[in-house]
């Protein structure tokens, strides 16, 4: 205890140890864009483009419907009695094989008809199982195909992603659009990043009769070199001009937090699951699906609404298709089996007009997506 005659005040000085805690928000890393990859780690370019930008051809289940009618999506195979005709694609050679005798006859396109007339005649029923030369493959990316659902983004721990097929059901086909890799801006809950124990000196003001402290106190952190005790400060260094200041406080040090200036870190209400594409089970965010690029803005909904419009229009097309009646009497039949398509004739004008409207809608959706892609910096 010491007395400051100039100020007419008495003070109580004491030393003690205390721990200071430093609090910062829990880090929530922003997603980093990843390209869609195959199982072996190579980039799946078509799937990567479809999931990044969207391509209407990859989302068109009916892109080869005429070829399917004609069995052009299957390898060439025609069966007639004991005979089976196939096509050797590399040489464009037709191979007629007898399943009973094993006889094999090879012919070119110009020789083929004469061989068929000789071996099959004109009355033997012929079953067309495939006319592809080569088969016409669809570009449609099936969301139910396991091959298309092997890649799931996993760039940062904060991302909780679901397979692309689930995102497709959520109307989130382009679920992997390129986006900026921005600084981590999502503020999580505070957590203790460091605790530091230090020595303090407390200088308390005494009341007028020196029987109690007034609550006015100054706290100084640190200690003298060579572990000199408190009495050395009072006797040898003249207290460094210390007094109790003019503010009431306690000997407990204040924790250092990021919520004070200059940071003002406030925990975001959705810090835990903003980057989750589902909460508990897949597709439980169907009304607010997570797109890692749009989550950097304020829940952009224009493109998802546009895509929903396209989906509804495509559903109308399927209704039109299901209501059409087959008209086999209009089919083109050729008893000599010349080069013709053998699909059943069907009125498709209304259906094709509907498909064109869907494609136009999908083009508008693609433009919407491109408009949301940030410029390169």
C-alpha positions in Angstrom: 0.0 0.0 0.0 1.3 3.5 -0.8 0.2 7.1 -0.5 0.3 9.8 -3.2 0.6 13.0 -1.3 0.3 15.2 -4.4 -3.1 13.7 -5.3 -4.1 13.0 -1.7 -4.9 9.4 -2.6 -3.9 6.0 -1.1 -3.6 2.9 -3.3 -3.3 -0.8 -2.8 -0.9 -2.5 -5.2 -0.7 -6.3 -5.7 0.5 -8.8 -8.2 -1.3 -11.9 -9.6 -1.5 -14.3 -12.5 -4.4 -14.6 -14.8 -5.3 -16.3 -18.1 -6.5 -14.3 -21.2 -8.5 -16.2 -23.9 -8.5 -15.2 -27.5 -11.7 -16.0 -29.5 -12.1 -16.1 -33.2 -14.9 -17.5 -35.5 -14.7 -21.1 -36.4 -13.4 -21.2 -40.0 -15.9 -22.1 -42.7 -14.1 -22.5 -46.0 -15.7 -21.4 -49.2 -16.1 -24.1 -51.8 -13.5 -24.4 -54.5 -14.6 -25.4 -58.0 -13.6 -28.9 -59.1 -14.0 -30.5 -62.5 -16.1 -33.6 -62.8 -13.9 -36.7 -63.0 -14.1 -40.3 -63.9 -13.3 -43.0 -61.4 -9.6 -43.1 -62.6 -9.2 -39.4 -61.9 -9.4 -38.2 -65.6 -11.8 -35.4 -66.5 -15.2 -36.5 -67.8 -15.5 -33.6 -70.3 -19.1 -34.1 -71.5 -20.4 -34.6 -67.9 -18.2 -31.7 -66.7 -19.7 -29.3 -69.3 -23.2 -30.5 -68.6 -22.9 -30.0 -64.9 -21.0 -26.7 -65.2 -22.9 -24.9 -68.0 -25.8 -27.2 -69.0 -26.3 -28.5 -72.6 -29.8 -29.2 -73.8 -28.7 -32.1 -75.9 -27.4 -33.9 -72.8 -30.8 -33.3 -71.2 -33.0 -34.5 -74.0 -34.3 -38.0 -73.5 -35.8 -38.0 -77.0 -32.8 -36.9 -79.0 -32.7 -40.2 -81.0 -36.4 -41.2 -80.9 -36.6 -41.7 -84.7 -33.5 -43.9 -84.6 -35.1 -45.9 -81.8 -38.2 -46.4 -83.9 -36.0 -47.7 -86.7 -33.8 -49.8 -84.3 -30.8 -47.7 -85.5 -29.6 -47.4 -81.9 -28.8 -51.2 -81.9 -26.2 -53.0 -84.0 -27.4 -54.5 -87.3 -29.2 -57.8 -86.8 -32.0 -59.3 -88.8 -33.4 -62.8 -88.1 -35.4 -64.8 -90.7 -36.1 -68.5 -89.8 -32.7 -70.1 -89.2 -30.8 -67.3 -90.8 -29.2 -64.3 -88.9 -27.8 -61.3 -90.7 -25.2 -59.1 -89.1 -22.9 -56.3 -90.3 -19.1 -56.2 -90.0 -18.8 -52.4 -89.5 -15.0 -52.1 -90.3 -15.5 -53.5 -93.8 -19.2 -52.8 -94.3 -19.7 -56.5 -95.1 -23.0 -58.2 -94.5 -22.7 -61.7 -92.9 -25.5 -64.1 -93.3 -25.2 -67.1 -90.9 -27.4 -70.2 -90.6 -27.9 -71.1 -87.0 -28.5 -74.8 -87.7 -25.9 -75.7 -90.4 -23.4 -73.0 -89.5 -23.2 -71.8 -93.1 -21.7 -68.3 -93.4 -22.2 -66.1 -96.5 -20.4 -62.7 -96.7 -21.6 -60.1 -99.2 -21.1 -56.4 -100.0 -24.0 -53.9 -100.0 -24.4 -54.4 -103.8 -24.3 -58.2 -103.5 -26.5 -58.4 -100.5 -30.0 -58.3 -102.1 -29.2 -61.1 -104.5 -28.0 -63.3 -101.6 -31.1 -62.6 -99.6 -33.4 -63.4 -102.6 -31.6 -66.7 -103.1 -31.4 -67.8 -99.4 -34.6 -66.3 -97.9 -36.9 -65.7 -100.8 -39.6 -63.1 -100.6 -42.1 -64.7 -98.3 -40.0 -65.6 -95.3 -40.8 -63.3 -92.3 -37.9 -61.2 -91.3 -37.6 -59.7 -87.8 -35.6 -56.5 -87.5 -33.7 -56.3 -84.2 -31.3 -53.6 -85.2 -30.3 -51.5 -88.1 -27.4 -49.4 -86.7 -24.4 -49.0 -88.9 -22.9 -48.2 -86.5 -25.5 -47.8 -83.8 -26.6 -44.2 -83.1 -25.6 -43.4 -79.5 -27.6 -40.9 -77.5 -25.9 -37.9 -75.9 -28.5 -37.9 -73.1 -26.9 -38.0 -69.6 -29.0 -40.3 -67.6 -29.3 -39.1 -64.0 -30.0 -42.6 -62.8 -26.9 -44.1 -64.3 -24.4 -44.9 -61.6 -21.5 -43.9 -63.9 -22.9 -40.3 -63.9 -23.1 -40.2 -60.1 -19.6 -41.3 -59.1 -18.2 -37.8 -58.8 -19.2 -35.7 -55.8 -17.5 -32.4 -54.9 -15.3 -32.7 -51.8 -13.0 -29.6 -52.0 -13.6 -28.3 -48.5 -15.1 -29.8 -45.3 -17.9 -27.3 -45.2 -19.4 -28.8 -48.4 -22.0 -31.5 -47.9 -22.7 -32.7 -51.4 -25.2 -35.2 -52.8 -24.9 -37.2 -56.1 -25.7 -35.4 -59.3 -28.8 -37.6 -59.8 -30.3 -36.2 -56.6 -29.5 -32.7 -57.7 -31.1 -33.4 -61.0 -34.3 -34.3 -59.2 -34.0 -31.0 -57.3 -34.0 -29.1 -60.7 -30.3 -28.4 -60.1 -28.8 -30.0 -63.2 -25.9 -27.6 -63.6 -24.9 -28.3 -60.0 -21.2 -27.6 -60.5 -21.0 -24.2 -62.1 -17.6 -22.4 -62.1 -17.3 -19.7 -59.5 -14.8 -17.5 -57.8 -12.6 -18.9 -55.1 -13.2 -16.0 -52.7 -11.9 -15.3 -49.2 -13.7 -17.2 -46.5 -16.6 -14.9 -45.6 -19.0 -17.2 -43.8 -18.6 -16.5 -40.1 -19.0 -19.5 -37.7 -19.4 -19.7 -34.0 -16.6 -18.3 -31.9 -14.1 -20.7 -30.5 -11.0 -20.4 -28.3 -7.9 -20.2 -30.5 -5.4 -19.4 -27.8 -5.1 -19.1 -24.0 -2.2 -17.0 -22.6 -1.3 -16.9 -18.9 0.5 -13.7 -17.8 1.5 -11.7 -14.7 -0.4 -8.6 -13.8 -0.2 -5.7 -11.3 -3.4 -4.2 -10.0 -3.4 -0.7 -8.5 -6.7 -0.1 -6.5 -7.8 3.2 -5.0 -8.6 3.1 -1.3 -11.4 5.0 0.4 -10.7 8.0 2.6 -10.1 6.1 5.8 -8.0 3.4 4.0 -10.3 0.6 5.2 -11.6 -0.6 1.8 -11.1 -0.2 -2.0 -13.4 2.0 -4.0 -13.5 -0.2 -7.1 -11.4 2.2 -9.1 -8.5 0.2 -10.5 -5.8 0.2 -13.1 -4.4 -3.1 -14.5 -0.8 -3.3 -15.8 0.4 -6.5 -17.5 4.0 -7.7 -17.2 6.8 -8.0 -14.7 10.3 -6.6 -14.1 13.4 -8.2 -15.4 15.2 -10.6 -13.2 11.9 -11.5 -11.5 12.1 -8.4 -9.2 9.2 -8.3 -6.8 6.5 -5.6 -6.5 8.3 -3.8 -3.7 11.1 -2.9 -6.1 8.6 -1.1 -8.3 7.4 0.9 -5.4 10.8 1.7 -3.8 13.3 1.8 -6.7 11.2 3.0 -9.6 8.7 5.2 -7.9 5.7 3.2 -9.2 6.3 4.6 -12.7 3.8 7.3 -11.9 1.0 4.8 -11.6 -2.3 5.6 -10.0 -5.7 3.8 -10.0 -7.0 5.7 -13.0 -10.7 6.7 -12.9 -12.6 3.6 -14.1 -14.1 0.8 -11.9 -13.2 -2.8 -13.0 -12.1 -6.2 -11.6 -8.8 -8.1 -11.7 -10.2 -10.5 -14.2 -8.7 -9.7 -17.7 -10.9 -9.2 -20.6 -11.0 -11.9 -23.3 -10.0 -10.8 -26.8 -12.8 -11.5 -29.3 -13.3 -10.9 -33.0 -16.8 -9.4 -32.3 -15.1 -6.2 -31.2 -13.6 -3.6 -33.5 -12.0 -3.6 -36.0 -13.5 -6.9 -37.1 -17.1 -7.1 -35.8 -17.4 -10.8 -36.6 -21.0 -11.8 -36.2 -21.9 -15.5 -36.6 -24.1 -16.2 -39.6 -27.4 -17.9 -38.8 -26.8 -20.6 -41.4 -23.0 -21.0 -40.8 -23.3 -24.7 -40.3 -25.4 -25.8 -43.3 -25.4 -23.0 -45.9 -23.1 -25.2 -48.1 -25.0 -28.4 -47.5 -27.0 -29.7 -50.5 -29.2 -31.7 -48.1 -29.9 -31.6 -44.4 -30.6 -35.1 -43.3 -31.6 -37.2 -46.3 -30.9 -36.4 -50.0 -33.4 -34.1 -51.8 -34.7 -32.6 -48.5 -33.7 -29.1 -49.9 -35.6 -29.5 -53.1 -37.3 -26.1 -52.6 -34.0 -24.3 -52.0 -31.2 -26.4 -53.6 -27.6 -25.4 -53.0 -25.6 -24.2 -55.9 -22.1 -23.2 -54.7 -21.8 -20.3 -57.1 -25.3 -18.8 -56.3 -24.6 -19.3 -52.6 -22.0 -16.5 -53.0 -24.9 -14.2 -54.0 -28.3 -13.8 -52.4 -30.1 -17.0 -53.3 -30.4 -16.3 -57.0 -33.7 -18.0 -58.1 -34.2 -16.8 -61.7 -32.3 -19.7 -63.4 -33.9 -22.5 -61.3 -37.4 -21.1 -62.0 -36.6 -21.0 -65.7 -35.5 -24.6 -65.6 -38.6 -25.6 -63.8 -40.6 -24.1 -66.7 -38.7 -26.2 -69.1 -39.3 -29.3 -67.1 -43.0 -28.6 -67.0 -43.1 -28.1 -70.8 -41.2 -31.4 -71.3 -43.9 -33.1 -69.2 -46.6 -31.7 -71.5 -44.7 -33.1 -74.5 -44.8 -36.6 -72.9 -48.6 -36.3 -72.5 -48.9 -35.4 -76.2 -46.8 -38.4 -77.1 -48.8 -40.8 -75.0 -52.1 -39.7 -76.5 -51.1 -40.2 -80.1 -52.4 -43.4 -81.8 -50.3 -45.7 -83.9 -51.4 -46.0 -87.6 -49.7 -49.1 -88.9 -51.7 -49.0 -92.2 -49.6 -46.0 -93.2 -46.3 -47.9 -92.7 -44.0 -48.4 -95.7 -43.4 -52.1 -96.4 -41.0 -53.4 -98.9 -41.4 -57.1 -99.7 -38.0 -57.2 -101.5 -36.3 -55.8 -98.4 -34.7 -52.8 -100.1 -33.0 -49.9 -98.3 -35.9 -48.4 -96.4 -36.6 -47.4 -92.8 -39.2 -49.7 -91.2 -40.5 -47.5 -88.4 -44.3 -47.4 -87.9 -45.6 -44.2 -89.4 -47.0 -41.8 -86.7 -48.3 -38.2 -86.7 -45.6 -36.3 -84.8 -46.1 -32.7 -85.8 -47.6 -31.6 -82.5 -45.1 -33.6 -80.5 -42.1 -32.1 -82.5 -43.5 -28.6 -82.1 -43.6 -29.2 -78.4 -40.0 -30.5 -78.3 -38.9 -27.4 -80.2 -40.5 -25.2 -77.5 -38.7 -27.2 -74.9 -35.4 -26.7 -76.7 -36.0 -23.0 -76.9 -36.7 -22.9 -73.2 -33.6 -24.8 -72.5 -31.5 -22.4 -74.6 -32.9 -19.5 -72.5 -32.0 -21.5 -69.4 -28.5 -21.9 -70.7 -28.2 -18.2 -71.4 -29.4 -17.5 -67.8 -26.7 -19.7 -66.5 -24.0 -18.1 -68.6 -25.1 -14.7 -67.4 -24.4 -15.8 -63.8 -20.9 -16.9 -64.5 -18.5 -14.3 -63.0 -15.8 -12.9 -65.3 -12.3 -14.1 -65.0 -10.1 -11.8 -63.0 
